[in-house]
Structure formats: structure tokens, C-alpha cells
Amino acid sequence: MTWYYPPHQRELGMLHTLVRAGFAANRNVDYALNFASTARAAEFRVDGGAPILVEAEEGEPPALYMPHPASLVETREPGTSAWMAASPVSGDEEAPPHVVLEPRVPIPLTLRDGLWESDRPVLGRPVLRSAARPLVSSGESREEALADPDAAETRHDVVALGDGRWTTAHQLGFRYLRVESPADDVAEVTVHASQRPIARAGSFTCSDDTLTRIWQVSADTLHACMHGLMIDGVKRDRMPWIGDQALNTLSNGYAFGDRGIVTDGLVALGRPRHGYVNGIADYSLWWLIGTALLARTFDAADYLAAEAGHIHAFTERLAADAGADGLFRPQATGDDFHRLVFIDWGVETDPTRDSTALQILWLWALRSAASTLSNAGHDGAARWAGLADTVLATLRATAWDRDAGAWREYADRGSAPSPYPNLLAVLAGLNGADDAGIRALLLATPRAGTPFMTAFLLRALIELGESDAALERIRSLWGGMLDSGARSFWEEFGDDGPAYAMYGRPFGKSLCHAWSSGPAALLPDAVLGIRPLADGWSRFAVAPRLGALAWAEARVPAPQGDIIVAAQGRTVTVEVPAGATLVTGGAEHPGPASVGWTVP
């Protein structure tokens, strides 16, 4: 049983499904609606037969269902002559893959102190039995589930299933469920949870139980937010955001190795009808950066070859907003997110000045475009590498503070250095361990706003050789959430005001937010120095830095096979899969091989 889609249409269909469901279920959603429309019609032919016209409603992709396998299914736009292969996806006739994004798994809930409880955050519809219509409320915390329903983030409309069973009209993202019935007979409460059927292929353990637990909860948080596309959180907004996905691509690569959800997100979000991805200028830059992170973390050669023309055109569209000096000056389109330049929550940029953080993201995006296009053999690579050089020259002249040895907040020759441009400069490859001014600034920065940008700050510290400082902050910040009882990681750290409040609402904070999964990638790198040196892990490094730890072990699901690293005191062993090469201590060890050494 297979559904066939024209190129890109399943991915766009999933995006439309998520957006419709998110707006229907949540009371407070802010999401730009400039994403691509689905096609209204497509023609298919099976094994060279007569064309079959399939028409679709707005927001639904045209798709052909085949109950039996076919050797060849092709598709084309109506009125065109060229046929191309349709994309096959398994699925039931009544449950197209762009509508039912993941399998539904029934999970029994446990009644404890008046609330029905799951042992982990879930996204799904509760099903229960009662002789009378029940009232339902949910929460990611007990406090939220017990609060006044008028303060709820989610709508809790109840519908009858028949035979005395009830469910909610919308999926709920929750850990705790309050059910009240006039009949006082509530029973058989389960949740039919949306759950991506992928195992946690990676692992990280060490002699510090807190760090081990942080890695596990980071991976669990990421998995909980995998629903066709990578969404921000299970409670709200349940929407895909490409900046979040850029960070999650790294966590995914170390914990799951799920390339499909990354490419599906890039396809779905990377085709805005106008303006910028997610209505945010810097999120369009993250789309290009995220494409390069995909290439570095997964085997993406086929994706890059197919999408090279689009990557080039996407970059051209952004370059139209660049001046003669190369700097990127985005323009409002009227259908933007409420902040055209985001960077991070808590960061306010002056729209009349050139933010150095934004410009370094632009430079990183241009280099990412050049790299991915070069790997795909596209001749646009040289153009974007040249524009990146122009941007760098302008920034060196206007944004570099020679006295401080760091980047200014604005490219204005006068503002003081600030953390965001400097941490991004390290990640973009502009600066490294020899830059004492940047090192001092970032060491003096306890965190960078939310867990999203703090994870990038910690990646920068690791790049600068400050792994111990990165580990201490992971223990403090993510460990602090665990100390507060977290089973998943939050949209903001636990000391940012009232425990559950955000956006001026008492329960506005998401307590299961994928952009907080950064330690899934940070810990194997900071402790064991496991990182790719070339695209797709074809060459990788291992350089353990145990510090106060007695031992550490990790498994990374590389495209070639699992990379397994164990460090016990000064003894290190690495299992290198076939097709990959370990680079360590100036030597190269092609796989398959088992390599061991003693740290001096």
C-alpha cells in the first residue's frame, strides 16, 4: 500500500498539516504564513500507461494511492510534457502520510493524586470511558493541568467516539491530564500518541551521572518533537522553525542519525512564496547553514545534487538584499514574523544599524552555500565564496575592534564587543583558539539567552579549547532543569522568572522544546572530541578530554556505520566503520579498524 507524490509535495503537505493543526489546537500562535502552497493538481502514469489526473484541495498535495506495487510511477504538472519519477511513501488508504505524520501508539496513563500521568511528554489524543461528557484539561506540569482552564495554552474540546468513549478534537501536548465527569466514572484513560518509530541509535555515558542523564534527556526531548517534521515543542507551537532545526540537525546526527526528517524540513521550509523562511531574515540564513550542517552530519550527496539549483536560486534571492559592501539588509514584506531579525529571545537589534551578528550569520550562510554547491558541482559556488570575501572585508574594516580583539555589536567602527557576533564568528570559522579577546569575552558570558543560542555558545567554547568551561555550564544549566524535576528540557532555563511563565502568560513556556537538545551533540564532542572533519563523517576526529571524569563512552550513528569510542583514564579505543577514516595524533586510520592508544 503506497502513496505517490510529485517532488516536494509530501513535505509541503506535512507542513500544511502541522500548521492547520497548530492553529486549531493552540490559543496563542505566532507563525508566518508565507510558506509555499501545495500544487492543486498533478498527472500520474503507472508503468507507462494513460495519464491519471489527481486534483487536490487547497493545502493538500496531489497524491496517487496504489494498493498494489507498481514497477514505475511517474508524475508531471498538467500541461507539461516531461515525466519524472514520483516519490513513493508507504501508508494506508485512509491515512495519507502527509496527514498522519507518525504512527499512533496507545500509552496507558496512570492515575496519581487526582491526575492522569504519562512518564514522559506526549503529543496525542487522550481516549477515555465515561457515561457522561467529561471535562478535560492538560498540562506539561501538574500546576498547569490543575489551573483555571481560561489560562490554558491548548483548546480542550471533547468529542464522542461512541460506546461511552470520548476523546479531544485536537491532539494535546502534555504529561498530566485532568478529567472530570458528572458521572464520576472515568476509566480506561490512554493517549493515542504520535510517535516516530526510530530508535535512539547513538549513546553517551560517563562517570558523571548528571552528564549521562543530561545526554539521555536531550535525546528524549528531541525524539518527542519529531512529528513528520521537526517541531519546536509538543505543547506549543507545534510548528517547524528552521533556526531550531539547524541546531537539532547536530543533536539528531549524534543521537538518531535520522536524515529524512532533516531533508524533509529543508524542503518544506525552504520555499517561501515571498520574504524569508518563517518570516525571519536570519532564519533564511539558518536554512543555508542548516543545509551545510546536513552535509557535514549525514550522507547528503544525493540531496545536494537534486537541490543544488534551488540552493543557488535561494541564495540569489537573499543576495538581492545585499549592498555594494556585501552586507545583508533585509526588507520587510508585510507577511513576516513579528521580528524580522530574531537572533534570539532577549536580543533586540537596531534596524537602522548593521548588526554584526546578523552579518556574520550572512557570511556563514554564504560560505555554506559555496561549500554545498561546490560539493554538488554547481558553478554558483565561486560567486558566493566571492561575496563572502566581500562581506568579511567590510566587517574587518567596520566591526572588528582591534584593541579588544573581538567583534563589535554593530558594524559601525564604534560600538563595544558583545557575545553573539563573537560566538558566531568562531562557529563560522572566522576566529579560533589564538583569539584571546574573543576567548575572554565568551568565558565571561555564562550563557547566551535561551538554550538555543547557549548551545551555540558552548560549541564555540569547545572550538576554542575550553571544554571544561562548556561542561560546567551544561551541568549547571541543563542539570538545573533536571534538579527542578524536568523529564524533558525547556524552552528557557529554569531561572528565567516564574517556573512556567513566558510571553506574559502563566503557562506560556514549553517544557519539551527541541532547541534545548544541544547537549546530545555537545557532550560527545566536549568529552571525547568526536566530530566530523569532512562531510558525512568520511573523516572524523577523536581527542578525549576527560578532565575530572574517570571514563566516558559514546556511540555515533555515522552513515558508514557506528563509531564507538571508549576512554578509561589514559586508554582510548575507537571502532572505525568501513568507509570512514579516523584522524588522531597526526595519523590516519581507515576503517574497518579497531584503534587504540594511550594518552600521554
ZAMARGU-4260 file (C-alpha; in steps of 0.2 Angstrom, whole numbers, plus 5000, padded with zeros to 4 digits):
<rodrens>
0) 5000/5000/5000 | 5009/5015/4994 | 5006/5034/4991 | 5015/5043/4977 | 5019/5061/4977
5) 5026/5074/4965 | 5043/5080/4971 | 5042/5091/4987 | 5023/5089/4988 | 5023/5077/5003
10) 5035/5088/5013 | 5024/5103/5009 | 5008/5093/5014 | 5016/5089/5031 | 5020/5107/5034
15) 5002/5112/5030 | 4995/5098/5041 | 5006/5104/5056 | 5001/5122/5053 | 4982/5119/5052
20) 4983/5108/5067 | 4994/5120/5077 | 4982/5135/5074 | 4967/5124/5078 | 4974/5117/5094
25) 4983/5132/5102 | 4976/5148/5108 | 4992/5158/5106 | 5001/5155/5089 | 5013/5167/5080
30) 5018/5159/5064 | 5022/5167/5047 | 5010/5160/5033 | 5022/5164/5019 | 5027/5146/5016
35) 5024/5138/4999 | 5007/5132/4993 | 5004/5114/4988 | 5000/5110/4970 | 4982/5109/4965
40) 4984/5095/4953 | 4996/5083/4946 | 4996/5069/4932 | 5002/5052/4936 | 5005/5037/4925
45) 5009/5019/4930 | 5021/5008/4921 | 5019/5019/4906 | 5000/5019/4905 | 4987/5033/4902
50) 4989/5049/4912 | 4979/5050/4928 | 4974/5067/4934 | 4973/5070/4953 | 4966/5086/4959
55) 4968/5092/4977 | 4960/5104/4989 | 4970/5119/4995 | 4983/5114/5007 | 4983/5096/5002
60) 4995/5089/4990 | 4990/5079/4975 | 4994/5061/4978 | 4990/5044/4970 | 4986/5029/4981
65) 4991/5012/4974 | 4985/4996/4984 | 4997/4985/4974 | 5015/4989/4970 | 5020/4996/4953
70) 5037/4995/4944 | 5036/5013/4939 | 5025/5028/4944 | 5029/5044/4936 | 5021/5062/4938
75) 5021/5079/4929 | 5012/5095/4931 | 4996/5096/4920 | 5000/5104/4903 | 5019/5099/4903
80) 5027/5086/4894 | 5041/5080/4905 | 5038/5065/4916 | 5048/5062/4932 | 5048/5049/4945
85) 5035/5050/4959 | 5041/5049/4977 | 5034/5033/4985 | 5029/5033/5003 | 5020/5018/5012
90) 5003/5022/5020 | 4985/5016/5022 | 4972/5022/5010 | 4963/5031/5024 | 4979/5038/5032
95) 4989/5048/5019 | 5007/5050/5025 | 5006/5069/5024 | 4991/5069/5035 | 4995/5055/5048
100) 5013/5060/5051 | 5018/5047/5063 | 5011/5030/5069 | 4999/5031/5084 | 5004/5022/5099
105) 4992/5019/5113 | 5000/5023/5130 | 4991/5019/5146 | 4990/5034/5159 | 4992/5031/5177
110) 4981/5040/5190 | 4991/5048/5203 | 4985/5062/5216 | 4970/5066/5205 | 4978/5067/5188
115) 4981/5055/5174 | 5000/5055/5171 | 5012/5050/5157 | 5030/5046/5162 | 5036/5057/5148
120) 5029/5071/5137 | 5017/5065/5123 | 5008/5073/5109 | 4992/5064/5105 | 4973/5062/5109
125) 4968/5055/5125 | 4954/5042/5125 | 4943/5038/5140 | 4927/5030/5145 | 4913/5039/5154
130) 4894/5038/5154 | 4893/5057/5153 | 4903/5070/5144 | 4919/5074/5153 | 4929/5090/5155
135) 4947/5088/5151 | 4962/5099/5154 | 4980/5096/5152 | 4997/5102/5156 | 5016/5099/5155
140) 5016/5102/5174 | 5004/5097/5187 | 5001/5115/5191 | 4996/5119/5173 | 4984/5104/5172
145) 4976/5110/5189 | 4975/5128/5184 | 4960/5138/5178 | 4955/5132/5160 | 4955/5150/5154
150) 4974/5151/5157 | 4977/5135/5146 | 4988/5136/5131 | 4978/5122/5122 | 4960/5120/5117
155) 4951/5105/5126 | 4936/5102/5116 | 4929/5085/5119 | 4920/5074/5106 | 4911/5057/5107
160) 4918/5041/5100 | 4903/5030/5104 | 4901/5016/5116 | 4904/5028/5130 | 4921/5033/5125
165) 4927/5051/5122 | 4942/5060/5115 | 4948/5078/5111 | 4945/5086/5095 | 4964/5091/5094
170) 4980/5082/5099 | 4986/5088/5116 | 5004/5090/5121 | 5006/5085/5139 | 5012/5075/5154
175) 4997/5077/5165 | 4978/5076/5162 | 4964/5081/5172 | 4947/5073/5168 | 4931/5077/5177
180) 4914/5069/5173 | 4897/5072/5181 | 4895/5053/5182 | 4911/5051/5192 | 4916/5035/5182
185) 4931/5040/5172 | 4941/5024/5167 | 4952/5017/5154 | 4962/5033/5151 | 4975/5031/5137
190) 4983/5043/5125 | 4985/5038/5107 | 5002/5046/5105 | 5010/5052/5089 | 5027/5043/5090
195) 5041/5042/5077 | 5047/5024/5075 | 5065/5027/5077 | 5077/5020/5090 | 5090/5030/5099
200) 5105/5024/5089 | 5118/5035/5097 | 5123/5035/5116 | 5134/5044/5128 | 5138/5038/5146
205) 5152/5044/5158 | 5157/5043/5176 | 5147/5059/5180 | 5129/5053/5182 | 5122/5070/5179
210) 5130/5072/5162 | 5124/5055/5157 | 5107/5059/5162 | 5108/5076/5153 | 5113/5067/5137
215) 5098/5055/5138 | 5085/5068/5142 | 5092/5079/5127 | 5089/5064/5115 | 5072/5061/5123
220) 5067/5079/5121 | 5072/5079/5103 | 5063/5062/5099 | 5047/5069/5107 | 5047/5084/5095
225) 5049/5073/5079 | 5032/5073/5070 | 5034/5072/5052 | 5045/5087/5053 | 5055/5093/5067
230) 5043/5104/5078 | 5048/5116/5091 | 5038/5109/5106 | 5024/5096/5109 | 5013/5109/5118
235) 5016/5124/5108 | 5018/5130/5094 | 5020/5113/5086 | 5027/5121/5071 | 5044/5119/5062
240) 5056/5133/5063 | 5072/5132/5053 | 5084/5140/5065 | 5079/5127/5078 | 5082/5114/5065
245) 5099/5119/5062 | 5104/5116/5080 | 5094/5100/5080 | 5102/5093/5065 | 5118/5091/5075
250) 5109/5083/5090 | 5100/5072/5078 | 5116/5066/5070 | 5124/5061/5086 | 5108/5053/5094
255) 5097/5046/5080 | 5105/5048/5063 | 5088/5052/5055 | 5092/5061/5039 | 5075/5060/5032
260) 5067/5072/5045 | 5081/5085/5041 | 5079/5084/5022 | 5060/5085/5024 | 5061/5100/5034
265) 5073/5109/5022 | 5062/5105/5008 | 5046/5111/5016 | 5053/5127/5024 | 5065/5132/5010
270) 5052/5138/4998 | 5043/5153/5005 | 5032/5162/4992 | 5040/5178/4997 | 5050/5185/5011
275) 5061/5174/5022 | 5059/5157/5030 | 5047/5158/5044 | 5046/5176/5041 | 5063/5179/5049
280) 5078/5186/5039 | 5091/5176/5049 | 5081/5160/5048 | 5084/5161/5029 | 5102/5162/5033
285) 5100/5147/5045 | 5092/5137/5031 | 5108/5138/5021 | 5119/5135/5036 | 5107/5120/5041
290) 5110/5113/5023 | 5129/5113/5026 | 5126/5105/5043 | 5116/5092/5035 | 5130/5088/5023
295) 5143/5088/5037 | 5132/5076/5048 | 5124/5064/5036 | 5127/5057/5019 | 5118/5070/5009
300) 5126/5069/4991 | 5110/5064/4983 | 5100/5078/4991 | 5113/5091/4987 | 5114/5085/4969
305) 5095/5086/4967 | 5093/5103/4976 | 5109/5112/4970 | 5099/5123/4958 | 5087/5128/4972
310) 5101/5132/4984 | 5109/5143/4971 | 5092/5152/4967 | 5088/5154/4986 | 5105/5162/4989
315) 5102/5174/4974 | 5086/5179/4982 | 5095/5184/4998 | 5109/5192/4989 | 5097/5205/4981
320) 5096/5212/4999 | 5115/5215/5000 | 5123/5232/4997 | 5138/5235/4987 | 5148/5232/5003
325) 5141/5215/5003 | 5131/5217/5019 | 5114/5210/5021 | 5100/5222/5024 | 5083/5213/5025
330) 5067/5221/5019 | 5050/5219/5027 | 5037/5210/5016 | 5021/5213/5026 | 5020/5194/5030
335) 5034/5192/5042 | 5036/5186/5059 | 5033/5200/5072 | 5053/5201/5072 | 5061/5202/5055
340) 5078/5199/5064 | 5077/5187/5078 | 5095/5181/5083 | 5087/5175/5100 | 5074/5179/5113
345) 5081/5194/5123 | 5091/5201/5109 | 5085/5217/5102 | 5094/5224/5086 | 5093/5242/5080
350) 5085/5241/5062 | 5094/5257/5057 | 5111/5249/5060 | 5121/5234/5053 | 5120/5220/5067
355) 5137/5211/5067 | 5129/5195/5072 | 5117/5196/5058 | 5131/5200/5046 | 5142/5185/5052
360) 5127/5174/5050 | 5126/5180/5032 | 5144/5177/5029 | 5142/5159/5037 | 5127/5156/5026
365) 5137/5162/5010 | 5151/5150/5014 | 5138/5136/5017 | 5131/5139/5000 | 5148/5139/4992
370) 5153/5123/5001 | 5137/5114/4997 | 5136/5120/4979 | 5155/5115/4976 | 5151/5098/4983
375) 5137/5096/4970 | 5147/5103/4956 | 5137/5118/4953 | 5146/5133/4946 | 5137/5146/4958
380) 5149/5141/4972 | 5163/5153/4966 | 5150/5168/4966 | 5145/5165/4984 | 5163/5162/4990
385) 5167/5179/4982 | 5153/5188/4990 | 5158/5180/5007 | 5175/5188/5005 | 5167/5205/5002
390) 5157/5204/5017 | 5172/5199/5028 | 5182/5213/5021 | 5169/5225/5026 | 5167/5218/5043
395) 5186/5219/5046 | 5185/5237/5042 | 5169/5242/5052 | 5166/5229/5065 | 5182/5222/5071
400) 5189/5230/5087 | 5207/5229/5087 | 5210/5235/5104 | 5198/5222/5112 | 5202/5208/5099
405) 5184/5205/5097 | 5169/5209/5086 | 5158/5224/5089 | 5140/5223/5091 | 5137/5234/5076
410) 5147/5237/5060 | 5149/5255/5065 | 5168/5257/5070 | 5162/5262/5087 | 5151/5250/5097
415) 5158/5239/5110 | 5160/5220/5108 | 5146/5208/5113 | 5144/5189/5114 | 5133/5185/5099
420) 5144/5191/5085 | 5159/5183/5093 | 5152/5166/5096 | 5145/5165/5079 | 5162/5171/5072
425) 5170/5156/5080 | 5157/5144/5073 | 5158/5152/5056 | 5177/5149/5056 | 5182/5167/5057
430) 5191/5165/5073 | 5199/5152/5083 | 5210/5147/5099 | 5223/5161/5096 | 5210/5175/5098
435) 5212/5179/5116 | 5200/5193/5116 | 5186/5183/5110 | 5190/5169/5122 | 5190/5181/5137
440) 5173/5188/5131 | 5165/5171/5129 | 5172/5164/5145 | 5164/5179/5154 | 5147/5175/5146
445) 5138/5162/5157 | 5125/5159/5144 | 5118/5167/5128 | 5099/5169/5131 | 5089/5153/5128
450) 5096/5135/5127 | 5096/5138/5108 | 5109/5150/5107 | 5118/5144/5123 | 5121/5128/5114
455) 5130/5138/5100 | 5140/5147/5113 | 5146/5131/5121 | 5150/5124/5104 | 5161/5140/5102
460) 5169/5137/5119 | 5173/5119/5113 | 5181/5126/5097 | 5192/5137/5107 | 5198/5123/5118
465) 5188/5127/5133 | 5179/5110/5135 | 5179/5111/5154 | 5170/5128/5154 | 5157/5121/5142
470) 5154/5105/5153 | 5152/5116/5169 | 5139/5126/5160 | 5130/5111/5154 | 5130/5103/5172
475) 5123/5120/5179 | 5110/5125/5166 | 5103/5108/5160 | 5107/5100/5176 | 5097/5114/5184
480) 5082/5109/5174 | 5084/5091/5180 | 5086/5097/5198 | 5069/5105/5196 | 5061/5089/5191
485) 5062/5090/5172 | 5059/5074/5161 | 5062/5085/5146 | 5071/5101/5143 | 5063/5118/5142
490) 5061/5132/5130 | 5070/5144/5143 | 5081/5139/5158 | 5073/5137/5175 | 5079/5153/5182
495) 5071/5164/5170 | 5057/5171/5181 | 5042/5161/5186 | 5044/5142/5183 | 5031/5140/5169
500) 5028/5158/5163 | 5034/5165/5146 | 5027/5178/5134 | 5017/5186/5148 | 5006/5170/5150
505) 5007/5159/5166 | 5010/5143/5156 | 5017/5150/5140 | 5034/5141/5142 | 5036/5125/5133
510) 5043/5111/5144 | 5048/5100/5130 | 5057/5110/5117 | 5068/5103/5104 | 5080/5118/5103
515) 5086/5113/5121 | 5093/5096/5114 | 5110/5104/5111 | 5119/5093/5124 | 5116/5077/5113
520) 5129/5084/5101 | 5139/5094/5114 | 5144/5081/5126 | 5152/5068/5114 | 5162/5082/5107
525) 5167/5091/5123 | 5172/5075/5132 | 5178/5063/5119 | 5182/5075/5105 | 5171/5066/5092
530) 5167/5077/5077 | 5167/5075/5058 | 5181/5083/5049 | 5173/5080/5032 | 5156/5078/5025
535) 5146/5063/5030 | 5159/5058/5044 | 5170/5051/5030 | 5184/5058/5040 | 5182/5061/5059
540) 5192/5065/5074 | 5193/5058/5092 | 5203/5068/5105 | 5197/5064/5123 | 5197/5077/5136
545) 5191/5068/5152 | 5197/5081/5164 | 5189/5076/5181 | 5180/5061/5173 | 5186/5043/5176
550) 5179/5037/5160 | 5167/5040/5145 | 5160/5031/5131 | 5150/5036/5116 | 5142/5028/5100
555) 5139/5039/5085 | 5127/5033/5071 | 5138/5039/5056 | 5132/5035/5038 | 5145/5022/5036
560) 5141/5013/5052 | 5143/5016/5071 | 5158/5025/5078 | 5161/5018/5095 | 5173/5027/5107
565) 5178/5022/5124 | 5191/5032/5136 | 5196/5024/5153 | 5209/5035/5161 | 5223/5037/5148
570) 5217/5022/5137 | 5207/5026/5122 | 5199/5013/5110 | 5189/5018/5094 | 5179/5006/5082
575) 5181/5014/5065 | 5167/5008/5052 | 5172/5004/5034 | 5171/5019/5023 | 5177/5031/5037
580) 5194/5037/5042 | 5199/5041/5060 | 5211/5056/5061 | 5220/5057/5078 | 5238/5061/5084
585) 5243/5066/5066 | 5239/5048/5060 | 5225/5042/5049 | 5216/5025/5052 | 5204/5020/5038
590) 5190/5008/5043 | 5186/4995/5046 | 5198/4995/5061 | 5199/4994/5080 | 5212/5008/5085
595) 5219/5010/5102 | 5231/5022/5111 | 5237/5029/5127 | 5235/5047/5130 | 5252/5055/5135
</rodrens>
